Amino acid sequence: SQQGEEDPQALSIQEGENATMNCSYKTSINNLQWYRQNSGRGLVHLILIRSNEREKHSGRLRVTLDTSKKSSSLLITASRAADTASYFCATTTNSGYALNFGKGTSLLVTP
Amino acid sequence: NAGVTQTPKFQVLKTGQSMTLQCAQDMNHEYMSWYRQDPGMGLRLIHYSVGAGITDQGEVPNGYNVSRSTTEDFPLRLLSAAPSQTSVYFCASRGGTSFYNEQFFGPGTRLTVL
């Protein structure tokens, strides 16, 4: 069963604005990852945050994790048109190798 | 490195036909997996393998078969295609058995079953 659930399903912003996406999950996790998928392409790994970490940065990306609320957020600062894509959170539990994906947030950044 | 490659990119089948989706990686990764992506459903795990000769079922294994005879290749077989198997299929690989290693995805195979 799918573990993660992203919110919102779709987000439209203008270039230069910040974009925030949220992910909620159901069971205890080992780590949480965020992926980007451009239209018609495969998924690209963006960032991984471990269950004992609260915040992580990578370039214009900032990820937070709140294990007490079973939720994570992905912040993209100073968005660009090239950030237009679908963003997925995925979790790994200690009991398996599989990544459990959410349904994704579709981000549109207009010039 | 080519990374994870998948063939074909597109395929149209008739109900009842069988076919094999190919997946190969040149990163010497032990872990490989197959996902299907349907509109509004995200990615769902079909089968995975933690090394040559070892495979296991994921969330939606029915109608699919896999084998792993080499580290590099992980083909997915559709035994008797059904319209419900119309989807985009992604293969992925990950180095080692650590849960902290990122997964690399192939470009996908878009399959239509008529």
Backbone of each chain as ProteinMPNN parsed JSONL, in Angstrom:
{"seq_chain_A": "SQQGEEDPQALSIQEGENATMNCSYKTSINNLQWYRQNSGRGLVHLILIRSNEREKHSGRLRVTLDTSKKSSSLLITASRAADTASYFCATTTNSGYALNFGKGTSLLVTP", "coords_chain_A": {"N_chain_A": [[0.845, -1.184, 0.0], [0.353, 2.349, -0.542], [2.465, 4.593, 1.042], [3.125, 7.303, 1.407], [1.644, 10.569, 1.189], [1.149, 13.291, -0.742], [0.767, 16.829, -0.506], [0.011, 20.058, -1.675], [-2.027, 18.55, -4.335], [-1.631, 19.829, -6.721], [0.221, 22.709, -7.704], [0.658, 26.067, -8.471], [2.823, 28.605, -9.302], [4.673, 31.724, -9.565], [7.741, 32.531, -11.225], [10.543, 32.957, -9.121], [9.144, 32.944, -6.766], [8.633, 31.071, -3.701], [8.184, 27.535, -3.334], [6.251, 25.23, -1.605], [5.841, 21.944, -0.602], [4.081, 19.27, 0.884], [4.304, 16.193, 2.712], [2.765, 13.379, 3.989], [2.926, 10.455, 6.011], [2.351, 6.979, 6.991], [3.408, 4.913, 8.671], [6.19, 4.03, 10.857], [9.404, 5.121, 9.8], [12.551, 4.55, 8.078], [13.971, 6.285, 6.455], [13.265, 9.235, 4.49], [12.636, 10.247, 1.208], [12.899, 12.576, -1.48], [11.793, 12.958, -4.811], [12.06, 14.099, -8.19], [10.122, 14.394, -11.149], [10.226, 15.041, -14.427], [8.017, 15.828, -17.124], [7.058, 12.946, -18.814], [9.436, 11.652, -18.307], [11.966, 9.768, -16.434], [12.345, 9.279, -12.84], [14.15, 11.487, -10.7], [16.465, 11.546, -8.136], [16.336, 13.75, -5.403], [16.825, 14.497, -2.659], [17.629, 13.078, 0.51], [16.433, 12.359, 3.726], [17.201, 11.316, 6.921], [15.631, 9.349, 9.518], [16.396, 10.297, 11.991], [17.06, 12.889, 11.584], [16.191, 16.369, 11.347], [16.15, 18.5, 9.629], [17.278, 19.349, 6.357], [19.472, 20.586, 3.852], [19.931, 21.344, 0.39], [21.357, 23.023, -1.993], [18.93, 24.993, -3.497], [16.97, 23.669, -2.196], [15.104, 22.711, 0.655], [14.479, 20.481, 3.158], [12.307, 19.271, 5.612], [11.629, 17.209, 8.44], [9.264, 15.729, 10.477], [8.931, 13.442, 12.692], [7.186, 12.887, 14.748], [4.772, 13.84, 13.884], [4.604, 12.463, 11.623], [5.322, 13.56, 9.093], [6.614, 15.476, 6.322], [8.237, 18.205, 4.686], [8.934, 19.849, 1.613], [10.766, 22.484, 0.485], [11.207, 24.684, -2.113], [13.22, 27.225, -2.966], [13.135, 30.484, -4.503], [11.946, 29.848, -7.101], [12.227, 28.482, -10.43], [11.37, 28.415, -13.929], [12.286, 26.008, -14.905], [11.937, 24.318, -12.785], [9.479, 23.267, -12.985], [7.619, 20.418, -12.686], [6.735, 17.097, -11.522], [6.641, 16.202, -8.113], [7.683, 13.808, -5.82], [7.326, 12.174, -2.711], [8.997, 9.588, -0.939], [9.201, 6.731, 1.076], [11.2, 4.643, 3.199], [11.083, 1.761, 5.117], [12.287, 0.076, 8.081], [11.96, -2.575, 7.682], [12.048, -3.394, 5.074], [13.237, -3.34, 1.628], [11.998, -1.805, -0.205], [10.914, 1.223, -1.794], [8.325, 3.311, -0.857], [6.023, 5.118, -2.521], [4.382, 8.322, -2.665], [1.525, 9.986, -4.187], [2.248, 12.264, -5.487], [3.047, 15.762, -6.154], [2.122, 18.163, -8.437], [3.951, 20.637, -9.848], [3.834, 23.825, -11.219], [5.669, 26.331, -12.63], [5.523, 29.534, -13.628], [6.807, 31.896, -16.003]], "CA_chain_A": [[0.0, 0.0, 0.0], [1.154, 3.545, -0.641], [2.791, 5.103, 2.351], [3.144, 8.751, 1.458], [0.557, 11.321, 0.576], [1.618, 14.659, -0.907], [-0.226, 17.907, -0.47], [-1.208, 19.871, -2.468], [-1.888, 17.733, -5.535], [-1.113, 20.703, -7.767], [0.667, 23.995, -7.197], [1.063, 26.952, -9.555], [3.439, 29.815, -8.765], [5.465, 32.478, -10.539], [9.189, 32.475, -11.043], [11.044, 33.769, -8.027], [8.427, 32.61, -5.531], [8.977, 29.8, -3.061], [7.179, 26.478, -3.455], [6.277, 24.297, -0.478], [5.039, 20.731, -0.745], [4.051, 18.485, 2.112], [4.148, 14.75, 2.572], [2.43, 12.672, 5.233], [3.07, 9.007, 5.87], [1.518, 6.285, 7.98], [4.116, 4.062, 9.627], [7.557, 4.445, 11.171], [10.267, 5.046, 8.628], [14.003, 4.603, 8.203], [14.331, 7.555, 5.834], [12.298, 9.78, 3.552], [13.335, 10.805, 0.063], [12.113, 13.347, -2.448], [12.181, 12.762, -6.202], [11.442, 14.952, -9.195], [9.856, 13.749, -12.423], [9.814, 15.9, -15.509], [6.976, 15.204, -17.938], [7.495, 11.903, -19.729], [10.79, 11.176, -17.995], [12.114, 8.996, -15.214], [12.461, 10.038, -11.595], [15.49, 11.888, -10.311], [16.589, 11.709, -6.698], [16.679, 15.113, -4.995], [17.382, 14.62, -1.318], [17.219, 12.05, 1.465], [16.548, 12.77, 5.117], [17.103, 10.147, 7.789], [14.591, 9.489, 10.541], [16.922, 11.025, 13.159], [17.36, 14.257, 11.17], [15.011, 17.237, 11.352], [16.193, 19.433, 8.515], [18.407, 19.136, 5.473], [19.506, 21.538, 2.754], [20.727, 21.02, -0.785], [21.135, 24.11, -2.941], [17.689, 25.731, -3.233], [16.018, 22.754, -1.562], [15.145, 22.53, 2.108], [13.548, 19.434, 3.568], [12.133, 19.071, 7.046], [10.985, 15.949, 8.819], [8.703, 15.688, 11.824], [8.511, 12.049, 12.861], [6.05, 12.813, 15.688], [3.575, 14.098, 13.086], [4.723, 11.641, 10.419], [5.187, 14.457, 7.952], [7.807, 16.102, 5.781], [7.961, 19.257, 3.711], [9.982, 20.207, 0.661], [10.708, 23.888, 0.103], [12.08, 25.106, -3.213], [13.293, 28.675, -2.906], [13.412, 31.21, -5.751], [11.612, 28.879, -8.159], [12.502, 28.792, -11.83], [10.508, 27.672, -14.849], [12.849, 24.663, -15.038], [11.5, 23.495, -11.652], [8.189, 22.671, -13.338], [7.754, 18.958, -12.659], [6.02, 16.455, -10.417], [7.536, 15.905, -6.997], [7.191, 12.667, -5.061], [8.047, 11.71, -1.535], [9.07, 8.135, -0.863], [9.71, 6.316, 2.383], [11.737, 3.309, 3.401], [10.958, 1.301, 6.494], [13.393, -0.79, 8.487], [11.654, -3.985, 7.413], [12.056, -3.749, 3.659], [14.092, -2.607, 0.711], [11.203, -1.074, -1.174], [10.509, 2.608, -1.608], [6.885, 3.5, -0.956], [5.832, 6.453, -3.074], [3.115, 9.023, -2.643], [0.934, 10.227, -5.504], [2.951, 13.372, -6.105], [2.563, 17.134, -6.305], [2.47, 18.715, -9.741], [4.348, 22.034, -9.689], [3.959, 24.626, -12.433], [6.305, 27.621, -12.383], [5.34, 30.345, -14.842], [7.752, 33.033, -16.081]], "C_chain_A": [[0.884, 1.239, 0.0], [1.281, 4.175, 0.726], [2.613, 6.606, 2.423], [1.967, 9.375, 0.745], [1.002, 12.766, 0.482], [0.455, 15.64, -0.907], [0.494, 19.218, -0.768], [-0.976, 18.92, -3.647], [-1.295, 18.539, -6.671], [-0.826, 22.073, -7.174], [1.151, 24.829, -8.38], [1.591, 28.244, -8.96], [4.187, 30.533, -9.882], [6.943, 32.34, -10.213], [9.611, 33.42, -9.93], [10.348, 33.488, -6.711], [8.945, 31.294, -4.97], [7.829, 28.807, -3.226], [7.346, 25.521, -2.284], [5.323, 23.145, -0.74], [5.152, 19.917, 0.53], [3.816, 17.016, 1.814], [3.8, 14.181, 3.938], [2.536, 11.177, 4.981], [2.456, 8.325, 7.083], [2.301, 5.525, 9.048], [5.525, 4.587, 9.873], [8.471, 4.212, 9.979], [11.738, 5.009, 9.016], [14.522, 5.906, 7.607], [13.215, 7.986, 4.896], [13.068, 10.472, 2.431], [12.361, 11.607, -0.798], [12.7, 13.147, -3.845], [11.441, 13.767, -7.08], [11.251, 14.158, -10.478], [9.4, 14.806, -13.423], [8.887, 15.12, -16.432], [7.57, 14.174, -18.898], [8.865, 11.326, -19.45], [10.784, 10.307, -16.74], [12.259, 9.896, -14.002], [13.918, 10.325, -11.278], [15.503, 12.144, -8.812], [17.031, 13.121, -6.359], [17.413, 15.127, -3.662], [16.831, 13.504, -0.446], [17.403, 12.603, 2.868], [16.311, 11.544, 5.984], [16.109, 10.414, 8.909], [15.075, 10.246, 11.773], [17.354, 12.454, 12.805], [16.073, 15.068, 11.123], [14.976, 18.159, 10.157], [17.433, 19.145, 7.684], [18.313, 20.113, 4.306], [20.335, 20.97, 1.61], [20.433, 22.085, -1.829], [19.898, 24.909, -2.579], [16.622, 24.88, -2.548], [16.23, 22.726, -0.05], [14.072, 21.52, 2.461], [13.495, 19.397, 5.082], [11.415, 17.758, 7.279], [10.528, 16.048, 10.257], [8.156, 14.281, 12.048], [7.345, 11.919, 13.845], [4.735, 13.035, 14.946], [3.554, 13.243, 11.823], [4.541, 12.51, 9.173], [6.526, 15.058, 7.57], [7.368, 17.229, 4.857], [9.19, 19.491, 2.85], [9.756, 21.653, 0.255], [11.696, 24.133, -1.024], [12.084, 26.629, -3.197], [13.605, 29.26, -4.28], [13.165, 30.328, -6.972], [11.906, 29.422, -9.551], [11.547, 27.991, -12.702], [10.976, 26.224, -14.996], [12.477, 23.756, -13.86], [10.138, 22.864, -11.908], [8.341, 21.169, -13.504], [6.779, 18.412, -11.63], [7.027, 16.051, -9.36], [6.89, 14.827, -6.132], [8.018, 12.488, -3.796], [7.991, 10.186, -1.507], [9.712, 7.759, 0.459], [10.251, 4.896, 2.335], [11.576, 2.953, 4.863], [12.127, 0.39, 6.82], [13.182, -2.237, 8.081], [11.761, -4.362, 5.948], [12.982, -2.889, 2.838], [13.304, -1.627, -0.139], [11.033, 0.378, -0.781], [9.006, 2.679, -1.795], [6.601, 4.94, -1.341], [4.45, 7.008, -2.783], [2.649, 9.281, -4.064], [1.499, 11.461, -6.186], [2.241, 14.709, -6.061], [3.045, 17.639, -7.648], [2.726, 20.204, -9.581], [4.492, 22.69, -11.057], [4.538, 25.985, -12.051], [6.234, 28.426, -13.68], [6.276, 31.548, -14.821], [7.074, 34.355, -15.742]], "O_chain_A": [[2.019, 1.201, 0.476], [0.307, 4.274, 1.473], [2.027, 7.128, 3.372], [1.379, 8.796, -0.169], [1.213, 13.414, 1.508], [-0.676, 15.307, -1.263], [1.528, 19.475, -0.15], [0.162, 18.535, -3.917], [-0.546, 18.01, -7.492], [-1.523, 22.539, -6.273], [1.952, 24.364, -9.192], [0.891, 28.91, -8.197], [4.317, 30.02, -10.993], [7.331, 32.07, -9.076], [9.103, 34.535, -9.813], [10.903, 33.764, -5.647], [9.601, 30.514, -5.661], [6.659, 29.188, -3.255], [8.451, 25.057, -2.004], [4.15, 23.346, -1.057], [6.203, 19.887, 1.172], [3.212, 16.65, 0.805], [4.47, 14.473, 4.929], [2.268, 10.698, 3.88], [2.089, 8.972, 8.064], [1.894, 5.498, 10.209], [5.992, 5.485, 9.172], [8.328, 3.232, 9.247], [12.118, 5.382, 10.126], [15.401, 6.553, 8.177], [12.334, 7.197, 4.554], [14.033, 11.194, 2.682], [11.16, 11.336, -0.828], [13.916, 13.164, -4.041], [10.345, 14.219, -6.75], [12.101, 13.351, -10.853], [8.325, 15.39, -13.282], [8.966, 13.894, -16.509], [8.463, 14.483, -19.688], [9.404, 10.585, -20.272], [9.759, 10.133, -16.081], [12.293, 11.12, -14.121], [14.802, 9.514, -11.552], [14.658, 12.869, -8.287], [17.981, 13.638, -6.946], [18.496, 15.701, -3.549], [15.705, 13.045, -0.641], [18.413, 13.241, 3.164], [15.332, 10.821, 5.797], [15.787, 11.564, 9.208], [14.261, 10.782, 12.526], [17.945, 13.147, 13.633], [14.995, 14.523, 10.889], [13.902, 18.563, 9.711], [18.481, 18.759, 8.201], [17.222, 20.43, 3.831], [21.296, 20.229, 1.816], [19.386, 22.057, -2.475], [19.812, 25.45, -1.476], [15.496, 25.334, -2.347], [17.355, 22.718, 0.448], [12.904, 21.683, 2.108], [14.525, 19.482, 5.751], [10.687, 17.266, 6.417], [11.301, 16.404, 11.146], [7.039, 13.973, 11.633], [6.595, 10.945, 13.783], [3.702, 12.484, 15.329], [2.6, 13.295, 11.046], [3.708, 12.22, 8.315], [7.447, 15.138, 8.383], [6.264, 17.208, 4.313], [10.327, 19.35, 3.3], [8.694, 22.008, -0.255], [12.881, 23.824, -0.902], [11.041, 27.251, -3.397], [14.252, 28.621, -5.111], [14.069, 30.094, -7.774], [11.844, 30.624, -9.812], [10.98, 26.995, -12.253], [10.162, 25.321, -15.188], [12.684, 22.545, -13.933], [9.69, 22.019, -11.133], [9.097, 20.702, -14.356], [6.084, 19.169, -10.951], [8.133, 15.611, -9.675], [5.718, 14.917, -5.765], [9.24, 12.63, -3.807], [7.038, 9.581, -1.999], [10.661, 8.406, 0.903], [9.814, 4.068, 1.536], [11.895, 3.751, 5.745], [12.871, -0.017, 5.928], [14.115, -3.039, 8.126], [11.584, -5.529, 5.601], [13.452, -1.844, 3.288], [13.88, -0.715, -0.731], [11.01, 0.723, 0.4], [8.472, 2.165, -2.778], [6.898, 5.867, -0.588], [3.476, 6.264, -2.669], [3.287, 8.855, -5.027], [1.24, 11.674, -7.37], [1.018, 14.789, -5.948], [4.232, 17.555, -7.964], [1.82, 20.955, -9.219], [5.181, 22.176, -11.938], [3.957, 26.704, -11.239], [6.812, 28.041, -14.697], [6.514, 32.146, -13.772], [7.719, 35.403, -15.76]]}, "seq_chain_B": "NAGVTQTPKFQVLKTGQSMTLQCAQDMNHEYMSWYRQDPGMGLRLIHYSVGAGITDQGEVPNGYNVSRSTTEDFPLRLLSAAPSQTSVYFCASRGGTSFYNEQFFGPGTRLTVL", "coords_chain_B": {"N_chain_B": [[29.196, 6.198, -17.721], [26.15, 4.534, -18.522], [24.077, 4.312, -16.804], [20.843, 3.467, -15.775], [19.162, 1.622, -18.11], [16.378, 1.175, -20.289], [14.434, -0.855, -22.4], [11.714, -1.691, -24.624], [11.082, 1.828, -25.471], [8.475, 2.47, -26.049], [5.518, 0.487, -26.398], [2.988, -1.439, -27.921], [0.542, -3.751, -27.264], [-1.569, -6.586, -27.907], [-4.399, -7.878, -26.173], [-3.636, -10.723, -24.265], [-1.21, -11.282, -25.458], [2.297, -11.872, -24.92], [5.248, -10.418, -23.488], [8.57, -9.11, -22.959], [9.968, -6.719, -20.886], [12.909, -4.935, -20.959], [15.641, -4.299, -18.735], [18.594, -2.781, -17.749], [21.603, -2.164, -15.915], [24.656, -0.421, -15.375], [26.151, 0.014, -13.136], [26.926, -1.758, -11.284], [25.09, -2.36, -9.309], [23.428, -3.882, -6.572], [20.761, -4.021, -5.813], [17.702, -4.088, -7.521], [14.675, -2.989, -9.065], [11.227, -3.018, -10.136], [8.7, -0.763, -11.093], [5.356, 0.356, -11.565], [3.603, 3.057, -13.025], [0.692, 4.734, -12.749], [-1.865, 7.036, -13.766], [-2.559, 9.395, -11.275], [-1.926, 7.596, -9.289], [0.628, 7.397, -8.378], [3.805, 5.697, -7.935], [3.989, 2.195, -7.976], [5.263, -0.724, -6.514], [6.349, -3.571, -8.26], [8.017, -5.978, -8.562], [11.087, -6.955, -6.968], [14.677, -7.226, -6.599], [17.416, -8.37, -4.701], [19.843, -9.184, -5.444], [21.77, -11.205, -7.774], [19.954, -14.032, -8.731], [18.089, -13.787, -6.724], [14.857, -12.883, -6.045], [11.839, -11.043, -5.296], [8.394, -10.422, -4.392], [6.542, -7.395, -4.923], [4.178, -4.841, -4.27], [2.206, -5.107, -6.293], [2.275, -7.73, -7.869], [0.912, -9.549, -9.527], [0.457, -11.146, -12.646], [2.893, -10.604, -13.66], [6.316, -11.546, -14.193], [9.625, -12.165, -13.021], [13.191, -12.481, -13.288], [16.591, -12.88, -12.221], [19.433, -13.277, -13.476], [21.915, -12.202, -13.835], [23.993, -9.606, -12.413], [23.649, -7.253, -13.813], [21.261, -7.244, -15.339], [17.668, -7.149, -15.328], [14.986, -8.348, -16.263], [11.491, -7.854, -16.985], [8.66, -9.763, -17.278], [5.641, -9.953, -19.026], [3.061, -12.091, -18.812], [0.567, -12.752, -19.973], [-0.836, -10.371, -21.53], [-2.995, -7.801, -20.309], [-5.607, -5.312, -20.545], [-5.587, -3.851, -18.163], [-2.956, -3.671, -17.539], [-1.904, -1.634, -18.913], [0.243, 1.004, -18.731], [2.938, 3.031, -17.381], [6.149, 1.849, -17.11], [8.771, 1.605, -14.832], [12.146, 0.948, -14.221], [14.48, 0.517, -11.591], [17.559, 1.013, -9.79], [19.801, 0.38, -7.033], [22.727, 0.948, -5.19], [24.417, -1.383, -3.124], [23.13, -2.561, 0.056], [22.257, -0.712, 1.762], [19.811, 1.354, 3.206], [20.088, 3.994, 2.824], [21.122, 4.711, 0.455], [20.717, 6.321, -2.684], [18.151, 5.754, -5.155], [18.376, 4.965, -8.597], [16.681, 5.744, -11.514], [15.393, 4.333, -14.558], [14.457, 5.536, -17.896], [11.899, 4.744, -18.475], [9.201, 2.678, -19.783], [6.569, 2.93, -21.938], [3.617, 1.33, -21.993], [0.939, 0.047, -23.839], [-1.997, -1.788, -23.767], [-4.212, -3.312, -25.831]], "CA_chain_B": [[28.185, 5.201, -17.375], [24.827, 4.762, -19.086], [23.099, 4.324, -15.727], [19.798, 2.456, -15.934], [18.56, 1.709, -19.436], [15.184, 0.365, -20.484], [13.914, -0.999, -23.761], [11.631, -0.54, -25.532], [10.512, 3.048, -24.909], [7.027, 2.379, -26.27], [5.083, -0.82, -26.878], [1.556, -1.688, -27.988], [0.258, -5.184, -27.294], [-2.971, -7.012, -27.89], [-4.74, -8.705, -25.013], [-3.21, -12.112, -24.357], [0.174, -11.399, -25.909], [3.321, -11.801, -23.89], [6.439, -9.695, -23.893], [9.548, -8.853, -21.912], [10.547, -5.386, -20.788], [14.306, -5.099, -20.581], [16.26, -3.312, -17.863], [20.005, -3.061, -17.493], [22.357, -1.096, -15.247], [26.101, -0.648, -15.474], [26.746, 0.588, -11.93], [27.199, -2.88, -10.385], [24.166, -2.257, -8.176], [22.857, -5.159, -6.151], [19.31, -3.935, -5.683], [16.965, -3.59, -8.671], [13.24, -3.096, -8.846], [10.3, -2.584, -11.174], [7.526, -0.042, -10.643], [4.436, 0.848, -12.578], [3.05, 4.356, -12.675], [-0.608, 4.988, -13.352], [-2.327, 8.394, -13.456], [-3.176, 9.588, -9.968], [-1.619, 6.495, -8.353], [2.036, 7.352, -7.999], [4.525, 4.499, -8.361], [3.741, 1.001, -7.163], [6.317, -1.712, -6.688], [5.885, -4.833, -8.836], [8.954, -6.988, -8.088], [12.419, -6.436, -6.724], [15.746, -8.212, -6.457], [18.527, -7.867, -3.888], [21.077, -9.714, -5.999], [21.573, -12.247, -8.778], [19.316, -15.246, -8.252], [17.16, -13.513, -5.617], [13.789, -11.945, -6.375], [10.704, -11.085, -4.371], [7.237, -9.689, -4.884], [6.196, -6.114, -4.341], [2.774, -4.569, -3.955], [1.302, -5.502, -7.381], [3.039, -8.668, -8.685], [0.12, -10.463, -10.351], [0.537, -10.963, -14.091], [4.274, -10.285, -14.016], [7.326, -12.493, -13.773], [10.977, -11.623, -13.12], [14.326, -13.331, -12.946], [17.83, -12.082, -12.127], [20.53, -14.215, -13.692], [23.156, -11.444, -13.744], [23.862, -8.366, -11.65], [23.327, -6.122, -14.672], [19.966, -7.296, -16.025], [16.493, -7.509, -14.524], [13.841, -8.247, -17.178], [10.122, -8.015, -16.474], [7.852, -10.471, -18.277], [4.189, -9.967, -18.956], [2.764, -13.457, -19.235], [-0.6, -12.679, -20.853], [-1.149, -8.963, -21.307], [-4.386, -7.385, -20.106], [-5.728, -3.842, -20.598], [-5.263, -3.274, -16.851], [-1.511, -3.516, -17.451], [-1.535, -0.395, -19.595], [0.889, 1.8, -17.7], [4.339, 3.339, -17.636], [6.945, 0.965, -16.261], [10.094, 2.117, -14.507], [13.115, 0.107, -13.552], [15.366, 1.311, -10.743], [18.616, 0.257, -9.13], [20.428, 1.037, -5.895], [23.961, 0.278, -4.815], [24.506, -1.915, -1.78], [21.867, -2.872, 0.725], [21.924, 0.361, 2.691], [18.584, 2.076, 2.897], [20.396, 5.414, 2.639], [21.626, 4.948, -0.892], [19.653, 6.768, -3.57], [17.785, 4.884, -6.27], [18.491, 5.543, -9.924], [15.587, 5.268, -12.336], [15.468, 4.36, -16.0], [13.571, 6.52, -18.513], [10.531, 4.237, -18.537], [8.593, 2.051, -20.958], [5.123, 3.214, -21.977], [2.957, 0.145, -22.544], [-0.502, 0.092, -24.068], [-2.564, -3.102, -24.078], [-5.518, -3.106, -26.462]], "C_chain_B": [[26.841, 5.548, -17.998], [23.782, 4.84, -18.001], [22.127, 3.168, -15.891], [19.15, 2.656, -17.305], [17.377, 0.766, -19.529], [14.838, 0.317, -21.972], [12.698, -1.91, -23.744], [11.126, 0.703, -24.803], [8.995, 3.017, -24.997], [6.697, 0.976, -26.775], [3.565, -0.88, -26.853], [1.364, -3.192, -28.122], [-1.231, -5.408, -27.436], [-3.19, -7.881, -26.659], [-4.308, -10.153, -25.254], [-1.784, -12.299, -24.843], [1.113, -11.345, -24.715], [4.494, -10.992, -24.409], [7.351, -9.509, -22.678], [10.046, -7.431, -22.007], [11.969, -5.553, -20.252], [14.773, -3.961, -19.687], [17.696, -3.727, -17.614], [20.635, -1.873, -16.78], [23.838, -1.463, -15.26], [26.837, -0.086, -14.277], [27.084, -0.485, -10.9], [26.322, -2.817, -9.122], [23.551, -3.61, -7.854], [21.33, -5.134, -6.181], [18.694, -3.374, -6.958], [15.486, -3.832, -8.447], [12.474, -2.603, -10.061], [9.099, -1.92, -10.52], [6.615, 0.185, -11.849], [3.845, 2.154, -12.085], [1.777, 4.569, -13.464], [-1.071, 6.379, -12.945], [-2.996, 8.451, -12.084], [-2.831, 8.528, -8.935], [-0.19, 6.523, -7.865], [2.696, 6.087, -8.526], [4.221, 3.357, -7.405], [4.751, -0.081, -7.524], [5.75, -3.036, -7.191], [6.72, -6.002, -8.3], [10.278, -6.304, -7.788], [13.407, -7.581, -6.535], [16.891, -7.599, -5.66], [19.852, -8.441, -4.354], [20.757, -10.799, -7.009], [21.009, -13.506, -8.133], [18.297, -15.052, -7.155], [16.129, -12.49, -6.059], [12.662, -12.073, -5.361], [9.594, -10.193, -4.911], [7.084, -8.359, -4.175], [4.706, -6.025, -4.09], [1.807, -5.125, -5.002], [1.971, -6.505, -8.315], [2.245, -9.5, -9.69], [0.2, -10.111, -11.829], [1.938, -10.666, -14.59], [5.22, -11.346, -13.458], [8.699, -11.859, -13.934], [11.98, -12.73, -12.833], [15.558, -12.442, -12.911], [19.008, -13.061, -12.24], [21.882, -13.516, -13.625], [22.928, -10.214, -12.878], [23.308, -7.243, -12.517], [21.876, -6.083, -15.14], [18.834, -7.757, -15.115], [15.261, -7.364, -15.417], [12.509, -8.503, -16.474], [9.282, -8.642, -17.578], [6.367, -10.317, -17.986], [3.738, -11.274, -19.573], [1.621, -13.5, -20.234], [-1.199, -11.297, -20.649], [-2.652, -8.71, -21.2], [-4.453, -5.861, -20.158], [-5.371, -3.162, -19.282], [-3.758, -3.078, -16.66], [-0.997, -2.349, -18.293], [-0.998, 0.577, -18.553], [2.261, 2.248, -18.215], [5.163, 2.559, -16.622], [8.352, 1.541, -16.078], [10.909, 1.051, -13.796], [14.037, 1.004, -12.737], [16.442, 0.416, -10.152], [19.209, 1.077, -7.997], [21.655, 0.244, -5.501], [23.899, -0.22, -3.386], [23.149, -2.221, -1.187], [21.476, -1.786, 1.718], [20.669, 1.079, 2.249], [18.863, 3.546, 2.579], [20.961, 5.724, 1.265], [20.479, 5.341, -1.818], [19.379, 5.734, -4.646], [17.911, 5.669, -7.58], [17.416, 4.909, -10.813], [15.938, 5.308, -13.827], [14.439, 5.324, -16.566], [12.135, 6.038, -18.679], [10.176, 3.582, -19.859], [7.095, 2.307, -20.888], [4.44, 2.088, -22.712], [1.461, 0.366, -22.666], [-0.973, -1.295, -24.457], [-3.987, -2.89, -24.591], [-6.453, -4.293, -26.257]], "O_chain_B": [[26.436, 6.71, -18.006], [22.7, 5.378, -18.231], [22.535, 2.029, -16.119], [18.65, 3.739, -17.612], [17.372, -0.307, -18.925], [14.939, 1.312, -22.69], [12.644, -2.826, -22.925], [10.779, 0.624, -23.625], [8.312, 3.498, -24.093], [7.488, 0.356, -27.485], [2.929, -0.436, -25.897], [1.957, -3.826, -28.994], [-2.044, -4.537, -27.127], [-2.268, -8.536, -26.174], [-4.58, -10.728, -26.308], [-1.205, -13.37, -24.657], [0.766, -10.84, -23.648], [4.709, -10.891, -25.617], [6.949, -9.724, -21.535], [10.49, -6.983, -23.064], [12.2, -6.215, -19.24], [14.361, -2.812, -19.853], [17.976, -4.885, -17.305], [20.254, -0.724, -17.007], [24.218, -2.63, -15.17], [28.015, 0.257, -14.376], [27.48, -0.171, -9.777], [26.756, -3.171, -8.026], [23.202, -4.38, -8.748], [20.694, -6.126, -6.537], [19.103, -2.314, -7.432], [15.091, -4.756, -7.736], [13.001, -1.871, -10.899], [8.546, -2.42, -9.54], [7.063, 0.201, -12.996], [3.614, 2.339, -10.89], [1.787, 4.582, -14.695], [-0.699, 6.855, -11.872], [-3.883, 7.654, -11.777], [-3.369, 8.543, -7.828], [0.169, 5.726, -6.999], [2.194, 5.473, -9.467], [4.199, 3.533, -6.187], [5.047, -0.312, -8.697], [4.792, -3.563, -6.626], [6.186, -6.907, -7.658], [10.556, -5.214, -8.288], [13.027, -8.736, -6.34], [17.289, -6.46, -5.902], [20.883, -8.209, -3.721], [19.619, -11.262, -7.097], [21.52, -13.983, -7.119], [17.694, -16.019, -6.689], [16.477, -11.362, -6.409], [12.547, -13.078, -4.66], [9.818, -9.333, -5.763], [7.438, -8.204, -3.006], [4.058, -7.012, -3.743], [0.711, -5.567, -4.656], [2.222, -6.165, -9.472], [2.824, -10.09, -10.602], [0.037, -8.956, -12.223], [2.156, -10.494, -15.789], [4.971, -11.952, -12.416], [8.922, -11.098, -14.876], [11.664, -13.755, -12.228], [15.566, -11.366, -13.509], [19.501, -13.592, -11.245], [22.897, -14.169, -13.384], [21.784, -9.826, -12.64], [22.581, -6.378, -12.027], [21.317, -5.001, -15.319], [19.008, -8.623, -14.258], [14.561, -6.355, -15.335], [12.424, -9.261, -15.508], [9.205, -8.109, -18.685], [5.905, -10.52, -16.863], [4.01, -11.532, -20.745], [1.699, -14.209, -21.237], [-1.97, -11.074, -19.716], [-3.459, -9.319, -21.901], [-3.469, -5.187, -19.851], [-4.904, -2.023, -19.281], [-3.333, -2.397, -15.726], [0.209, -2.114, -18.368], [-1.7, 0.932, -17.606], [2.681, 1.898, -19.317], [4.898, 2.61, -15.421], [9.023, 1.911, -17.042], [10.427, 0.356, -12.901], [14.341, 2.125, -13.147], [16.256, -0.794, -10.029], [19.133, 2.306, -7.995], [21.629, -0.986, -5.479], [23.368, 0.473, -2.518], [22.131, -2.141, -1.875], [20.482, -1.92, 2.433], [20.486, 1.375, 1.068], [17.974, 4.261, 2.118], [21.245, 6.881, 0.953], [19.394, 4.764, -1.747], [20.251, 4.943, -5.006], [17.597, 6.857, -7.654], [17.268, 3.687, -10.851], [16.668, 6.184, -14.29], [13.633, 5.878, -15.819], [11.248, 6.832, -18.991], [10.756, 3.88, -20.903], [6.435, 1.952, -19.911], [4.651, 1.9, -23.91], [0.803, 0.813, -21.726], [-0.421, -1.911, -25.368], [-4.848, -2.363, -23.886], [-7.59, -4.272, -26.729]]}, "name": "protein", "num_of_chains": 2, "seq": "SQQGEEDPQALSIQEGENATMNCSYKTSINNLQWYRQNSGRGLVHLILIRSNEREKHSGRLRVTLDTSKKSSSLLITASRAADTASYFCATTTNSGYALNFGKGTSLLVTPNAGVTQTPKFQVLKTGQSMTLQCAQDMNHEYMSWYRQDPGMGLRLIHYSVGAGITDQGEVPNGYNVSRSTTEDFPLRLLSAAPSQTSVYFCASRGGTSFYNEQFFGPGTRLTVL"}
